[in-house]
């Protein structure tokens, strides 16, 4: 289990002091997920609360903090420290526009995706597909191309220079073939892949197995 604990600093419309904040001060060398159910950088949340919570994270660099968001344009870059990982949260292919050059957190070297209940097929998805003109037949149909000026000819690249992909399935689940597609594409592009949760047999299983083993890839900077 890569994420050691879940931290929700925002409960009942206020910063939760000291109940949940005490967790952060007392632990060391932990990977802490800032509750993905509450979008930390949402425009609907109080900016003063957000600043206070970020200050707590910057003052406790003994842990890593992971903040997935659908609002990368609202990130407070001044608070981004090496131990604070801000990623983009997606759940379908048509949200890939969030990864465009203008919104991919150009000042943040840690580029990662948190994919919750991602059910869309990713075969030839924009996420991994090379867009070199050599792959276009008659200007439209995609094809393998040797040589290609962008990729090795197979048409699979780390287009958005991602450092990590986390796939999480809750009650609605993620189809096995989707998980397998992510695993294969991440292997081919060198992106660490973590399959965090799956809803199996009416139970939420952490680190579920795929073909007899868990998918627990992670960047080197993350604690074991």
ChimeraX commands (.cxc) that place a marker at each C-alpha (Angstrom):
marker #1 position 0.00,0.00,0.00 radius 0.5
marker #1 position 1.73,3.15,-1.24 radius 0.5
marker #1 position -0.61,5.70,0.38 radius 0.5
marker #1 position -0.22,5.15,4.11 radius 0.5
marker #1 position -3.08,7.38,5.18 radius 0.5
marker #1 position -5.90,9.61,3.91 radius 0.5
marker #1 position -6.15,13.15,5.25 radius 0.5
marker #1 position -9.27,15.28,4.92 radius 0.5
marker #1 position -8.40,18.70,6.38 radius 0.5
marker #1 position -11.80,20.13,5.44 radius 0.5
marker #1 position -14.82,18.88,7.41 radius 0.5
marker #1 position -18.17,20.58,8.00 radius 0.5
marker #1 position -17.02,23.79,6.29 radius 0.5
marker #1 position -13.97,24.46,8.43 radius 0.5
marker #1 position -10.33,23.51,8.84 radius 0.5
marker #1 position -10.30,20.59,11.26 radius 0.5
marker #1 position -8.09,21.59,14.14 radius 0.5
marker #1 position -6.75,19.70,15.97 radius 0.5
marker #1 position -8.35,16.30,15.25 radius 0.5
marker #1 position -7.11,15.53,11.74 radius 0.5
marker #1 position -4.20,17.96,11.70 radius 0.5
marker #1 position -2.65,16.13,14.63 radius 0.5
marker #1 position -2.16,13.14,12.35 radius 0.5
marker #1 position 0.19,15.12,10.14 radius 0.5
marker #1 position 2.35,16.40,12.99 radius 0.5
marker #1 position 2.76,12.99,14.61 radius 0.5
marker #1 position 3.74,10.82,11.64 radius 0.5
marker #1 position 7.02,10.57,9.73 radius 0.5
marker #1 position 8.04,9.18,6.35 radius 0.5
marker #1 position 4.44,8.66,5.28 radius 0.5
marker #1 position 2.74,9.11,1.90 radius 0.5
marker #1 position -0.41,11.07,2.71 radius 0.5
marker #1 position -3.27,11.34,0.23 radius 0.5
marker #1 position -5.22,14.57,0.65 radius 0.5
marker #1 position -8.79,13.30,0.34 radius 0.5
marker #1 position -9.55,13.07,-3.41 radius 0.5
marker #1 position -13.29,13.31,-2.68 radius 0.5
marker #1 position -12.72,16.97,-1.73 radius 0.5
marker #1 position -11.05,18.82,-4.59 radius 0.5
marker #1 position -8.40,20.81,-2.76 radius 0.5
marker #1 position -8.09,23.51,-5.45 radius 0.5
marker #1 position -11.79,23.86,-6.23 radius 0.5
marker #1 position -12.98,27.44,-6.72 radius 0.5
marker #1 position -15.84,26.66,-4.33 radius 0.5
marker #1 position -13.56,26.27,-1.30 radius 0.5
marker #1 position -12.37,29.05,0.99 radius 0.5
marker #1 position -8.93,30.24,-0.18 radius 0.5
marker #1 position -7.92,31.10,3.41 radius 0.5
marker #1 position -8.56,27.50,4.44 radius 0.5
marker #1 position -6.52,26.24,1.51 radius 0.5
marker #1 position -3.58,28.48,2.41 radius 0.5
marker #1 position -3.63,27.28,6.03 radius 0.5
marker #1 position -3.70,23.64,4.99 radius 0.5
marker #1 position -0.80,24.18,2.56 radius 0.5
marker #1 position 1.21,25.89,5.29 radius 0.5
marker #1 position 0.75,22.81,7.47 radius 0.5
marker #1 position 2.10,20.65,4.65 radius 0.5
marker #1 position 5.09,22.90,4.00 radius 0.5
marker #1 position 5.91,22.92,7.74 radius 0.5
marker #1 position 5.90,19.12,7.86 radius 0.5
marker #1 position 8.32,18.03,5.11 radius 0.5
marker #1 position 8.94,14.69,6.83 radius 0.5
marker #1 position 5.99,13.32,4.80 radius 0.5
marker #1 position 4.92,13.32,1.15 radius 0.5
marker #1 position 1.52,14.86,0.34 radius 0.5
marker #1 position -0.51,13.96,-2.76 radius 0.5
marker #1 position -3.20,16.36,-3.97 radius 0.5
marker #1 position -5.24,15.32,-7.04 radius 0.5
marker #1 position -7.28,18.13,-8.61 radius 0.5
marker #1 position -9.46,18.93,-11.60 radius 0.5
marker #1 position -8.46,22.59,-11.30 radius 0.5
marker #1 position -4.74,22.81,-12.18 radius 0.5
marker #1 position -5.21,26.43,-13.17 radius 0.5
marker #1 position -6.01,27.28,-9.53 radius 0.5
marker #1 position -2.81,25.84,-8.04 radius 0.5
marker #1 position -0.83,28.03,-5.62 radius 0.5
marker #1 position 2.64,27.51,-7.06 radius 0.5
marker #1 position 4.44,29.33,-4.24 radius 0.5
marker #1 position 3.52,26.47,-1.91 radius 0.5
marker #1 position 4.75,23.67,-4.17 radius 0.5
marker #1 position 7.68,22.05,-2.38 radius 0.5
marker #1 position 9.52,18.82,-3.28 radius 0.5
marker #1 position 7.36,16.83,-0.83 radius 0.5
marker #1 position 4.01,18.15,-2.16 radius 0.5
marker #1 position 2.77,16.29,-5.24 radius 0.5
marker #1 position -0.08,18.02,-7.07 radius 0.5
marker #1 position -1.63,15.85,-9.80 radius 0.5
marker #1 position -4.46,16.06,-12.29 radius 0.5
marker #1 position -7.62,14.07,-11.49 radius 0.5
marker #1 position -9.55,12.51,-14.40 radius 0.5
marker #1 position -12.32,9.95,-14.84 radius 0.5
marker #1 position -12.95,9.95,-18.59 radius 0.5
marker #1 position -11.15,10.52,-21.89 radius 0.5
marker #1 position -12.90,13.78,-22.72 radius 0.5
marker #1 position -11.18,15.44,-19.73 radius 0.5
marker #1 position -7.73,15.03,-21.27 radius 0.5
marker #1 position -7.82,18.71,-22.24 radius 0.5
marker #1 position -6.75,19.37,-18.63 radius 0.5
marker #1 position -3.34,18.05,-19.67 radius 0.5
marker #1 position -2.85,20.68,-22.35 radius 0.5
marker #1 position 0.34,22.72,-22.28 radius 0.5
marker #1 position -1.36,25.67,-20.57 radius 0.5
marker #1 position -2.77,23.58,-17.71 radius 0.5
marker #1 position -0.21,20.86,-17.07 radius 0.5
marker #1 position 1.38,22.68,-14.14 radius 0.5
marker #1 position 4.42,24.00,-16.05 radius 0.5
marker #1 position 6.12,25.02,-12.77 radius 0.5
marker #1 position 5.57,21.62,-11.17 radius 0.5
marker #1 position 8.14,18.97,-12.07 radius 0.5
marker #1 position 6.02,16.19,-10.54 radius 0.5
marker #1 position 3.40,15.43,-13.18 radius 0.5
marker #1 position 1.07,12.62,-12.19 radius 0.5
marker #1 position -2.47,11.48,-12.87 radius 0.5
marker #1 position -5.09,10.22,-10.45 radius 0.5
marker #1 position -7.68,8.26,-12.43 radius 0.5
marker #1 position -10.76,7.38,-10.40 radius 0.5
marker #1 position -13.26,4.90,-11.86 radius 0.5
marker #1 position -11.76,5.44,-15.32 radius 0.5
marker #1 position -13.97,3.35,-17.58 radius 0.5
marker #1 position -13.18,4.62,-21.07 radius 0.5
marker #1 position -11.06,2.42,-23.36 radius 0.5
marker #1 position -7.64,3.94,-23.94 radius 0.5
marker #1 position -6.70,2.12,-27.15 radius 0.5
marker #1 position -5.35,4.90,-29.38 radius 0.5
marker #1 position -6.30,7.39,-26.66 radius 0.5
marker #1 position -4.75,10.83,-26.86 radius 0.5
marker #1 position -3.11,10.05,-23.51 radius 0.5
marker #1 position -0.49,7.76,-25.07 radius 0.5
marker #1 position -0.87,8.15,-28.85 radius 0.5
marker #1 position 1.86,9.74,-30.91 radius 0.5
marker #1 position 0.50,12.55,-33.07 radius 0.5
marker #1 position 3.39,12.61,-35.55 radius 0.5
marker #1 position 2.19,13.22,-39.09 radius 0.5
marker #1 position 3.85,9.96,-40.18 radius 0.5
marker #1 position 1.04,8.06,-38.42 radius 0.5
marker #1 position -1.71,9.67,-40.46 radius 0.5
marker #1 position -2.85,7.94,-43.61 radius 0.5
marker #1 position -4.54,10.32,-46.06 radius 0.5
marker #1 position -4.47,12.91,-43.31 radius 0.5
marker #1 position -6.86,11.05,-41.03 radius 0.5
marker #1 position -6.48,7.29,-40.49 radius 0.5
marker #1 position -3.92,6.28,-37.89 radius 0.5
marker #1 position -1.27,3.69,-38.79 radius 0.5
marker #1 position 2.09,2.34,-37.62 radius 0.5
marker #1 position 4.98,4.30,-39.07 radius 0.5
marker #1 position 8.66,3.43,-39.42 radius 0.5
marker #1 position 10.49,5.68,-39.05 radius 0.5
marker #1 position 8.63,8.33,-37.04 radius 0.5
marker #1 position 10.21,11.64,-36.05 radius 0.5
marker #1 position 8.55,11.48,-32.60 radius 0.5
marker #1 position 8.37,7.83,-31.49 radius 0.5
marker #1 position 9.82,4.41,-32.30 radius 0.5
marker #1 position 7.10,3.74,-34.86 radius 0.5
marker #1 position 4.68,1.91,-32.55 radius 0.5
marker #1 position 2.82,5.14,-31.85 radius 0.5
marker #1 position 3.00,4.95,-28.04 radius 0.5
marker #1 position 4.71,7.82,-26.20 radius 0.5
marker #1 position 4.68,9.63,-22.85 radius 0.5
marker #1 position 3.08,12.60,-24.55 radius 0.5
marker #1 position 2.54,14.70,-21.42 radius 0.5
marker #1 position 5.86,13.80,-19.71 radius 0.5
marker #1 position 4.08,12.12,-16.81 radius 0.5
marker #1 position 6.06,10.84,-13.81 radius 0.5
marker #1 position 3.33,8.59,-12.41 radius 0.5
marker #1 position -0.18,7.22,-13.08 radius 0.5
marker #1 position -2.49,6.05,-10.26 radius 0.5
marker #1 position -5.68,4.15,-11.15 radius 0.5
marker #1 position -8.33,3.75,-8.45 radius 0.5
marker #1 position -11.60,1.84,-8.77 radius 0.5
marker #1 position -14.36,2.36,-6.23 radius 0.5
marker #1 position -17.94,1.06,-6.23 radius 0.5
marker #1 position -18.57,1.66,-9.92 radius 0.5
marker #1 position -15.41,-0.28,-10.70 radius 0.5
marker #1 position -12.86,-0.30,-13.52 radius 0.5
marker #1 position -12.98,-2.94,-16.23 radius 0.5
marker #1 position -10.07,-5.39,-16.25 radius 0.5
marker #1 position -9.21,-4.61,-19.87 radius 0.5
marker #1 position -8.90,-0.90,-19.02 radius 0.5
marker #1 position -6.52,-1.69,-16.15 radius 0.5
marker #1 position -4.51,-3.97,-18.43 radius 0.5
marker #1 position -4.32,-1.30,-21.16 radius 0.5
marker #1 position -2.92,1.18,-18.66 radius 0.5
marker #1 position -0.39,-1.35,-17.39 radius 0.5
marker #1 position 0.83,-2.17,-20.92 radius 0.5
marker #1 position 1.03,1.45,-22.04 radius 0.5
marker #1 position 2.82,2.49,-18.85 radius 0.5
marker #1 position 5.31,-0.37,-19.30 radius 0.5
marker #1 position 5.95,0.70,-22.89 radius 0.5
marker #1 position 6.47,4.35,-21.98 radius 0.5
marker #1 position 8.38,3.86,-18.72 radius 0.5
marker #1 position 5.72,5.50,-16.54 radius 0.5
marker #1 position 5.36,3.92,-13.05 radius 0.5
marker #1 position 1.82,2.55,-12.70 radius 0.5
marker #1 position -0.07,2.00,-9.45 radius 0.5
marker #1 position -3.41,0.17,-9.36 radius 0.5
marker #1 position -4.58,1.45,-5.99 radius 0.5
marker #1 position -8.09,0.06,-5.33 radius 0.5
marker #1 position -10.72,-2.21,-6.85 radius 0.5
marker #1 position -14.28,-3.13,-5.90 radius 0.5
marker #1 position -14.27,-6.95,-5.97 radius 0.5
marker #1 position -17.00,-9.20,-4.54 radius 0.5
marker #1 position -18.71,-6.31,-2.73 radius 0.5
marker #1 position -15.43,-5.43,-1.01 radius 0.5
marker #1 position -12.98,-2.60,-1.59 radius 0.5
marker #1 position -9.58,-4.25,-2.10 radius 0.5
marker #1 position -6.37,-2.26,-1.79 radius 0.5
marker #1 position -3.48,-3.15,-4.11 radius 0.5
marker #1 position -5.58,-5.65,-6.12 radius 0.5
marker #1 position -3.73,-8.22,-8.19 radius 0.5
marker #1 position -3.59,-8.32,-11.96 radius 0.5
marker #1 position -2.41,-11.66,-13.39 radius 0.5
marker #1 position -1.35,-12.82,-9.94 radius 0.5
marker #1 position 0.59,-9.77,-8.82 radius 0.5
marker #1 position -0.19,-6.20,-7.69 radius 0.5
marker #1 position 0.71,-3.19,-9.84 radius 0.5
marker #1 position 2.57,-1.03,-7.33 radius 0.5
marker #1 position 4.91,1.07,-9.45 radius 0.5
marker #1 position 6.02,4.42,-8.03 radius 0.5
marker #1 position 8.68,7.10,-8.54 radius 0.5
marker #1 position 11.86,6.70,-6.47 radius 0.5
marker #1 position 11.15,9.79,-4.36 radius 0.5
marker #1 position 8.07,8.20,-2.76 radius 0.5
marker #1 position 8.43,6.39,0.58 radius 0.5
marker #1 position 8.02,2.60,0.72 radius 0.5
marker link #1:1,2 radius 0.2
marker link #1:2,3 radius 0.2
marker link #1:3,4 radius 0.2
marker link #1:4,5 radius 0.2
marker link #1:5,6 radius 0.2
marker link #1:6,7 radius 0.2
marker link #1:7,8 radius 0.2
marker link #1:8,9 radius 0.2
marker link #1:9,10 radius 0.2
marker link #1:10,11 radius 0.2
marker link #1:11,12 radius 0.2
marker link #1:12,13 radius 0.2
marker link #1:13,14 radius 0.2
marker link #1:14,15 radius 0.2
marker link #1:15,16 radius 0.2
marker link #1:16,17 radius 0.2
marker link #1:17,18 radius 0.2
marker link #1:18,19 radius 0.2
marker link #1:19,20 radius 0.2
marker link #1:20,21 radius 0.2
marker link #1:21,22 radius 0.2
marker link #1:22,23 radius 0.2
marker link #1:23,24 radius 0.2
marker link #1:24,25 radius 0.2
marker link #1:25,26 radius 0.2
marker link #1:26,27 radius 0.2
marker link #1:27,28 radius 0.2
marker link #1:28,29 radius 0.2
marker link #1:29,30 radius 0.2
marker link #1:30,31 radius 0.2
marker link #1:31,32 radius 0.2
marker link #1:32,33 radius 0.2
marker link #1:33,34 radius 0.2
marker link #1:34,35 radius 0.2
marker link #1:35,36 radius 0.2
marker link #1:36,37 radius 0.2
marker link #1:37,38 radius 0.2
marker link #1:38,39 radius 0.2
marker link #1:39,40 radius 0.2
marker link #1:40,41 radius 0.2
marker link #1:41,42 radius 0.2
marker link #1:42,43 radius 0.2
marker link #1:43,44 radius 0.2
marker link #1:44,45 radius 0.2
marker link #1:45,46 radius 0.2
marker link #1:46,47 radius 0.2
marker link #1:47,48 radius 0.2
marker link #1:48,49 radius 0.2
marker link #1:49,50 radius 0.2
marker link #1:50,51 radius 0.2
marker link #1:51,52 radius 0.2
marker link #1:52,53 radius 0.2
marker link #1:53,54 radius 0.2
marker link #1:54,55 radius 0.2
marker link #1:55,56 radius 0.2
marker link #1:56,57 radius 0.2
marker link #1:57,58 radius 0.2
marker link #1:58,59 radius 0.2
marker link #1:59,60 radius 0.2
marker link #1:60,61 radius 0.2
marker link #1:61,62 radius 0.2
marker link #1:62,63 radius 0.2
marker link #1:63,64 radius 0.2
marker link #1:64,65 radius 0.2
marker link #1:65,66 radius 0.2
marker link #1:66,67 radius 0.2
marker link #1:67,68 radius 0.2
marker link #1:68,69 radius 0.2
marker link #1:69,70 radius 0.2
marker link #1:70,71 radius 0.2
marker link #1:71,72 radius 0.2
marker link #1:72,73 radius 0.2
marker link #1:73,74 radius 0.2
marker link #1:74,75 radius 0.2
marker link #1:75,76 radius 0.2
marker link #1:76,77 radius 0.2
marker link #1:77,78 radius 0.2
marker link #1:78,79 radius 0.2
marker link #1:79,80 radius 0.2
marker link #1:80,81 radius 0.2
marker link #1:81,82 radius 0.2
marker link #1:82,83 radius 0.2
marker link #1:83,84 radius 0.2
marker link #1:84,85 radius 0.2
marker link #1:85,86 radius 0.2
marker link #1:86,87 radius 0.2
marker link #1:87,88 radius 0.2
marker link #1:88,89 radius 0.2
marker link #1:89,90 radius 0.2
marker link #1:90,91 radius 0.2
marker link #1:91,92 radius 0.2
marker link #1:92,93 radius 0.2
marker link #1:93,94 radius 0.2
marker link #1:94,95 radius 0.2
marker link #1:95,96 radius 0.2
marker link #1:96,97 radius 0.2
marker link #1:97,98 radius 0.2
marker link #1:98,99 radius 0.2
marker link #1:99,100 radius 0.2
marker link #1:100,101 radius 0.2
marker link #1:101,102 radius 0.2
marker link #1:102,103 radius 0.2
marker link #1:103,104 radius 0.2
marker link #1:104,105 radius 0.2
marker link #1:105,106 radius 0.2
marker link #1:106,107 radius 0.2
marker link #1:107,108 radius 0.2
marker link #1:108,109 radius 0.2
marker link #1:109,110 radius 0.2
marker link #1:110,111 radius 0.2
marker link #1:111,112 radius 0.2
marker link #1:112,113 radius 0.2
marker link #1:113,114 radius 0.2
marker link #1:114,115 radius 0.2
marker link #1:115,116 radius 0.2
marker link #1:116,117 radius 0.2
marker link #1:117,118 radius 0.2
marker link #1:118,119 radius 0.2
marker link #1:119,120 radius 0.2
marker link #1:120,121 radius 0.2
marker link #1:121,122 radius 0.2
marker link #1:122,123 radius 0.2
marker link #1:123,124 radius 0.2
marker link #1:124,125 radius 0.2
marker link #1:125,126 radius 0.2
marker link #1:126,127 radius 0.2
marker link #1:127,128 radius 0.2
marker link #1:128,129 radius 0.2
marker link #1:129,130 radius 0.2
marker link #1:130,131 radius 0.2
marker link #1:131,132 radius 0.2
marker link #1:132,133 radius 0.2
marker link #1:133,134 radius 0.2
marker link #1:134,135 radius 0.2
marker link #1:135,136 radius 0.2
marker link #1:136,137 radius 0.2
marker link #1:137,138 radius 0.2
marker link #1:138,139 radius 0.2
marker link #1:139,140 radius 0.2
marker link #1:140,141 radius 0.2
marker link #1:141,142 radius 0.2
marker link #1:142,143 radius 0.2
marker link #1:143,144 radius 0.2
marker link #1:144,145 radius 0.2
marker link #1:145,146 radius 0.2
marker link #1:146,147 radius 0.2
marker link #1:147,148 radius 0.2
marker link #1:148,149 radius 0.2
marker link #1:149,150 radius 0.2
marker link #1:150,151 radius 0.2
marker link #1:151,152 radius 0.2
marker link #1:152,153 radius 0.2
marker link #1:153,154 radius 0.2
marker link #1:154,155 radius 0.2
marker link #1:155,156 radius 0.2
marker link #1:156,157 radius 0.2
marker link #1:157,158 radius 0.2
marker link #1:158,159 radius 0.2
marker link #1:159,160 radius 0.2
marker link #1:160,161 radius 0.2
marker link #1:161,162 radius 0.2
marker link #1:162,163 radius 0.2
marker link #1:163,164 radius 0.2
marker link #1:164,165 radius 0.2
marker link #1:165,166 radius 0.2
marker link #1:166,167 radius 0.2
marker link #1:167,168 radius 0.2
marker link #1:168,169 radius 0.2
marker link #1:169,170 radius 0.2
marker link #1:170,171 radius 0.2
marker link #1:171,172 radius 0.2
marker link #1:172,173 radius 0.2
marker link #1:173,174 radius 0.2
marker link #1:174,175 radius 0.2
marker link #1:175,176 radius 0.2
marker link #1:176,177 radius 0.2
marker link #1:177,178 radius 0.2
marker link #1:178,179 radius 0.2
marker link #1:179,180 radius 0.2
marker link #1:180,181 radius 0.2
marker link #1:181,182 radius 0.2
marker link #1:182,183 radius 0.2
marker link #1:183,184 radius 0.2
marker link #1:184,185 radius 0.2
marker link #1:185,186 radius 0.2
marker link #1:186,187 radius 0.2
marker link #1:187,188 radius 0.2
marker link #1:188,189 radius 0.2
marker link #1:189,190 radius 0.2
marker link #1:190,191 radius 0.2
marker link #1:191,192 radius 0.2
marker link #1:192,193 radius 0.2
marker link #1:193,194 radius 0.2
marker link #1:194,195 radius 0.2
marker link #1:195,196 radius 0.2
marker link #1:196,197 radius 0.2
marker link #1:197,198 radius 0.2
marker link #1:198,199 radius 0.2
marker link #1:199,200 radius 0.2
marker link #1:200,201 radius 0.2
marker link #1:201,202 radius 0.2
marker link #1:202,203 radius 0.2
marker link #1:203,204 radius 0.2
marker link #1:204,205 radius 0.2
marker link #1:205,206 radius 0.2
marker link #1:206,207 radius 0.2
marker link #1:207,208 radius 0.2
marker link #1:208,209 radius 0.2
marker link #1:209,210 radius 0.2
marker link #1:210,211 radius 0.2
marker link #1:211,212 radius 0.2
marker link #1:212,213 radius 0.2
marker link #1:213,214 radius 0.2
marker link #1:214,215 radius 0.2
marker link #1:215,216 radius 0.2
marker link #1:216,217 radius 0.2
marker link #1:217,218 radius 0.2
marker link #1:218,219 radius 0.2
marker link #1:219,220 radius 0.2
marker link #1:220,221 radius 0.2
marker link #1:221,222 radius 0.2
marker link #1:222,223 radius 0.2
marker link #1:223,224 radius 0.2
view
